Amino acid sequence: MAYAGRVTTPDAEQSGVAGEAQATPEDGAPRPEERLERAVRAAEQALIEYEIAVETFRVEIENFSRLHHQRLGPMYARLEELDAQIAEARAAQSGDPEDLRRAQELRARVLPMPSVEELFHGWMDSDGLFPEAVAMLTDQPVRPPQRVRPSEEARKLYRELARKAHPDLAQEEGERKRREEFITRVNTAYARGDEALLRELSEEWAAGPVPEERRPSPSEELYARLEWLAQRKELLSVVARELEEGAIGSMLRLAPDDPDRLLEEIAEQLLADVAAREAELAALTGQA
């Protein structure tokens, strides 16, 4: 997924295989089922690549949001406190009703109603339990993300596993369920950037049962499959658009090549803002 521009859609990826779907063997025209099978396989692979792109972007957004809160939250709180103190110093000097109102308004922002996260002592927010809390409750190691973007090796392992074990490649409900459970574990390991666990999962999948070979399907079933894939693509397009247009997604587009550096740049700017506010407060209170 290249959020420097936009998410590559399955339609664009399928264009490269359109010629294959129209190919005609030398000994005559293919049966309609054969052409449909090629179209379904192309649509499946394009959708899988699109899902990989959306999921990797979602992981980066989630990690960026959490690290932004953890690392920069205290700086934002310090800025709010300094703004309130500056407004109070100005109001004390001027006695102007508008200055007093502004000081009261800024002070109220420093003392907001406790959030869900604060009420539950960092165990959950409005979206539910944090992964660290889930890990503690299920006796799993607590491993918060260390970076916004997992390592290149983790990303490579994740993509390989997603392409091999994707549930949409299953032909039977039992096999689909097995793949869904496995991919859930893969997604969790990738979100943590856990290369070792991803390697273990890769070995586990390689040693697992070999899926049955794809059997020829009737035309009606293949058409239904294409329709389902198209609907799935539309749903993913909505998710991708929401991710890209969200506040964090918009921030990540500013630094598509190094989102971790973006956090550092924001921190540097906040430190400069804090220093400027402290100097301004010192001048107002005669402590300069």
C-alpha positions as CSV (number, residue, x, y, z in Angstrom):
1,M,0.0,0.0,0.0
2,A,1.5,3.3,-1.0
3,Y,-0.1,6.0,1.0
4,A,2.2,8.5,-0.6
5,G,-0.5,8.6,-3.2
6,R,-3.5,6.3,-2.9
7,V,-4.2,2.7,-2.2
8,T,-3.7,0.6,-5.3
9,T,-7.1,-0.9,-6.2
10,P,-7.8,-4.4,-7.4
11,D,-9.1,-3.0,-10.7
12,A,-5.7,-1.6,-11.4
13,E,-3.9,-4.8,-10.4
14,Q,-6.3,-6.9,-12.5
15,S,-5.5,-4.9,-15.7
16,G,-2.2,-6.7,-16.0
17,V,-3.9,-10.1,-16.3
18,A,-6.7,-9.0,-18.6
19,G,-4.8,-10.2,-21.6
20,E,-4.4,-13.6,-20.0
21,A,-8.2,-13.9,-19.5
22,Q,-8.7,-13.2,-23.2
23,A,-6.0,-15.6,-24.5
24,T,-7.1,-18.4,-26.8
25,P,-5.2,-21.7,-27.0
26,E,-3.9,-22.7,-30.4
27,D,-6.2,-25.7,-30.6
28,G,-9.4,-23.6,-30.3
29,A,-11.4,-21.3,-28.1
30,P,-11.5,-22.2,-24.4
31,R,-14.6,-23.3,-22.6
32,P,-16.5,-20.5,-20.8
33,E,-15.7,-22.1,-17.5
34,E,-12.0,-21.9,-18.1
35,R,-12.1,-18.2,-18.9
36,L,-14.2,-17.7,-15.8
37,E,-11.8,-19.6,-13.7
38,R,-8.9,-17.4,-14.9
39,A,-11.0,-14.3,-14.2
40,V,-11.8,-15.5,-10.6
41,R,-8.1,-16.3,-9.9
42,A,-7.1,-12.9,-11.1
43,A,-9.8,-11.2,-9.0
44,E,-8.8,-13.2,-5.9
45,Q,-5.1,-12.4,-6.2
46,A,-5.9,-8.7,-6.8
47,L,-8.2,-8.6,-3.8
48,I,-5.6,-10.3,-1.6
49,E,-3.0,-7.8,-2.5
50,Y,-5.4,-5.0,-1.8
51,E,-6.3,-6.5,1.6
52,I,-2.6,-6.7,2.4
53,A,-2.2,-3.1,1.6
54,V,-5.1,-2.0,3.7
55,E,-4.1,-4.1,6.6
56,T,-0.5,-2.9,6.6
57,F,-1.7,0.7,6.5
58,R,-4.2,0.1,9.3
59,V,-1.4,-1.3,11.5
60,E,0.8,1.7,10.9
61,I,-2.1,4.1,11.7
62,E,-2.9,2.2,14.9
63,N,0.8,2.1,16.0
64,F,1.3,5.7,15.1
65,S,-1.7,6.7,17.1
66,R,-0.6,4.8,20.2
67,L,3.0,6.0,20.1
68,H,1.9,9.6,19.4
69,H,-0.2,9.4,22.6
70,Q,2.4,7.7,24.7
71,R,5.4,9.9,23.6
72,L,3.8,13.2,22.9
73,G,0.9,13.3,25.3
74,P,2.9,14.8,28.2
75,M,4.2,17.6,25.9
76,Y,0.7,18.5,24.8
77,A,-0.4,18.5,28.4
78,R,2.5,20.8,29.3
79,L,1.6,23.2,26.5
80,E,-2.0,23.4,27.7
81,E,-0.9,24.1,31.2
82,L,1.5,26.9,30.0
83,D,-1.3,28.4,27.9
84,A,-3.6,28.5,30.9
85,Q,-0.9,30.0,33.1
86,I,-0.1,32.7,30.5
87,A,-3.8,33.6,30.1
88,E,-4.1,33.8,33.9
89,A,-1.1,36.1,34.2
90,R,-2.5,38.4,31.5
91,A,-5.9,38.4,33.2
92,A,-4.3,39.3,36.5
93,Q,-2.5,42.2,35.0
94,S,-5.3,43.6,32.9
95,G,-8.4,42.7,34.9
96,D,-10.2,42.7,31.5
97,P,-13.4,40.6,31.6
98,E,-12.5,39.0,28.2
99,D,-9.0,38.1,29.5
100,L,-10.6,36.6,32.6
101,R,-13.1,34.6,30.4
102,R,-10.2,33.3,28.2
103,A,-8.1,32.3,31.3
104,Q,-11.1,30.4,32.7
105,E,-11.7,28.7,29.4
106,L,-8.1,27.5,29.0
107,R,-7.9,26.4,32.6
108,A,-11.0,24.3,32.1
109,R,-9.3,22.6,29.2
110,V,-6.4,21.5,31.4
111,L,-8.9,19.8,33.8
112,P,-11.2,17.8,31.4
113,M,-13.6,15.1,32.3
114,P,-11.6,11.8,32.7
115,S,-11.5,9.7,29.6
116,V,-12.4,6.0,29.4
117,E,-8.7,5.2,29.3
118,E,-8.0,7.2,32.5
119,L,-11.0,5.7,34.3
120,F,-9.7,2.2,33.4
121,H,-6.1,3.0,34.2
122,G,-4.8,2.5,30.7
123,W,-6.5,-0.9,30.2
124,M,-9.1,0.3,27.6
125,D,-10.4,3.2,25.6
126,S,-13.7,3.8,23.8
127,D,-12.8,1.2,21.2
128,G,-12.2,-1.6,23.8
129,L,-9.3,-3.3,25.6
130,F,-5.8,-2.4,24.5
131,P,-3.8,-5.3,23.1
132,E,-1.5,-5.1,26.2
133,A,-4.5,-5.6,28.4
134,V,-5.8,-8.5,26.3
135,A,-2.4,-10.1,26.5
136,M,-2.3,-9.8,30.3
137,L,-5.8,-11.3,30.7
138,T,-4.9,-14.2,28.5
139,D,-1.5,-14.8,30.0
140,Q,0.3,-13.7,26.9
141,P,3.5,-11.7,26.9
142,V,2.9,-8.0,27.0
143,R,4.6,-6.4,24.0
144,P,3.6,-3.0,22.9
145,P,4.7,-1.8,19.5
146,Q,8.2,-0.4,19.3
147,R,7.8,1.4,16.0
148,V,5.1,2.7,13.7
149,R,6.2,0.6,10.8
150,P,7.3,-3.0,11.5
151,S,10.7,-4.1,10.1
152,E,11.2,-4.9,6.4
153,E,11.7,-8.6,7.3
154,A,8.4,-8.6,9.3
155,R,6.6,-7.0,6.4
156,K,8.0,-9.6,4.0
157,L,7.0,-12.5,6.2
158,Y,3.6,-11.0,6.7
159,R,3.0,-10.6,2.9
160,E,4.1,-14.1,2.2
161,L,1.9,-15.6,4.8
162,A,-1.1,-13.5,3.8
163,R,-0.7,-14.6,0.1
164,K,-0.4,-18.3,1.0
165,A,-3.0,-18.6,3.8
166,H,-5.6,-16.1,2.8
167,P,-9.2,-17.3,3.6
168,D,-10.5,-16.4,0.2
169,L,-8.4,-19.1,-1.3
170,A,-10.4,-21.8,0.5
171,Q,-13.0,-23.8,-1.3
172,E,-14.6,-25.4,1.7
173,E,-16.0,-23.9,4.9
174,G,-13.8,-25.9,7.2
175,E,-10.6,-24.9,5.3
176,R,-11.8,-21.3,5.3
177,K,-12.3,-21.3,9.1
178,R,-8.8,-22.8,9.6
179,R,-7.3,-20.0,7.4
180,E,-9.2,-17.3,9.2
181,E,-8.0,-18.4,12.6
182,F,-4.4,-18.6,11.3
183,I,-4.5,-15.2,9.6
184,T,-5.8,-13.7,12.8
185,R,-2.6,-14.9,14.5
186,V,-0.5,-13.6,11.6
187,N,-2.1,-10.2,11.9
188,T,-1.5,-10.0,15.6
189,A,2.2,-11.0,15.2
190,Y,2.6,-8.4,12.5
191,A,1.0,-5.7,14.5
192,R,3.6,-6.4,17.2
193,G,6.4,-6.5,14.6
194,D,7.3,-9.9,16.0
195,E,9.6,-11.4,13.3
196,A,10.3,-14.6,15.3
197,L,6.7,-15.4,15.7
198,L,6.0,-14.7,12.0
199,R,8.8,-17.2,11.1
200,E,7.2,-19.8,13.4
201,L,3.9,-19.2,11.8
202,S,5.5,-19.6,8.4
203,E,7.0,-22.9,9.4
204,E,3.6,-24.0,10.9
205,W,1.8,-23.2,7.7
206,A,4.4,-25.0,5.6
207,A,4.0,-28.1,7.8
208,G,0.2,-28.0,7.8
209,P,-2.4,-29.8,5.7
210,V,-2.1,-29.2,2.0
211,P,-5.3,-27.6,0.7
212,E,-7.2,-29.6,-1.9
213,E,-6.5,-28.6,-5.5
214,R,-9.0,-26.3,-7.1
215,R,-11.7,-28.3,-8.8
216,P,-13.5,-27.0,-11.9
217,S,-16.7,-25.1,-10.9
218,P,-19.9,-24.6,-12.8
219,S,-20.4,-21.2,-14.5
220,E,-23.1,-20.1,-12.1
221,E,-20.8,-20.7,-9.1
222,L,-17.9,-18.8,-10.7
223,Y,-20.2,-15.8,-11.6
224,A,-21.4,-15.7,-7.9
225,R,-17.7,-15.8,-6.8
226,L,-16.9,-12.9,-9.0
227,E,-19.8,-10.9,-7.6
228,W,-18.7,-11.6,-4.0
229,L,-15.2,-10.5,-4.8
230,A,-16.5,-7.3,-6.3
231,Q,-18.6,-6.6,-3.2
232,R,-15.6,-7.3,-1.0
233,K,-13.5,-4.9,-3.0
234,E,-16.1,-2.2,-2.5
235,L,-16.1,-2.7,1.2
236,L,-12.3,-2.5,1.4
237,S,-12.4,0.6,-0.7
238,V,-14.6,2.3,1.9
239,V,-12.2,1.1,4.7
240,A,-9.2,2.4,2.8
241,R,-10.8,5.7,2.1
242,E,-11.7,6.2,5.8
243,L,-8.1,5.3,6.8
244,E,-6.6,7.7,4.3
245,E,-8.9,10.6,5.2
246,G,-8.6,10.2,8.9
247,A,-6.5,12.5,11.0
248,I,-3.7,9.9,11.5
249,G,-3.8,8.8,7.9
250,S,-3.4,12.4,6.7
251,M,-0.4,12.8,9.0
252,L,1.2,9.7,7.7
253,R,0.9,10.9,4.2
254,L,3.3,13.7,5.2
255,A,6.1,11.1,5.7
256,P,5.3,8.0,3.7
257,D,8.9,6.8,3.7
258,D,9.7,7.2,7.4
259,P,6.7,7.6,9.7
260,D,8.9,7.2,12.8
261,R,10.9,10.2,11.8
262,L,7.6,12.2,11.7
263,L,7.0,11.4,15.4
264,E,10.5,12.8,16.1
265,E,9.9,16.0,14.1
266,I,6.6,16.6,15.9
267,A,8.3,16.1,19.3
268,E,11.1,18.6,18.3
269,Q,8.4,21.2,17.4
270,L,6.5,20.6,20.6
271,L,9.7,21.1,22.6
272,A,10.3,24.3,20.8
273,D,6.8,25.4,21.5
274,V,7.1,24.6,25.2
275,A,10.3,26.6,25.4
276,A,8.7,29.6,23.8
277,R,5.7,29.4,26.1
278,E,7.9,29.1,29.2
279,A,9.8,32.2,28.1
280,E,6.6,34.1,27.5
281,L,5.3,33.1,30.9
282,A,8.5,34.2,32.6
283,A,8.3,37.6,30.9
284,L,4.7,38.1,32.1
285,T,5.5,37.1,35.7
286,G,8.8,39.0,35.9
287,Q,10.8,35.8,36.2
288,A,12.8,36.3,33.1
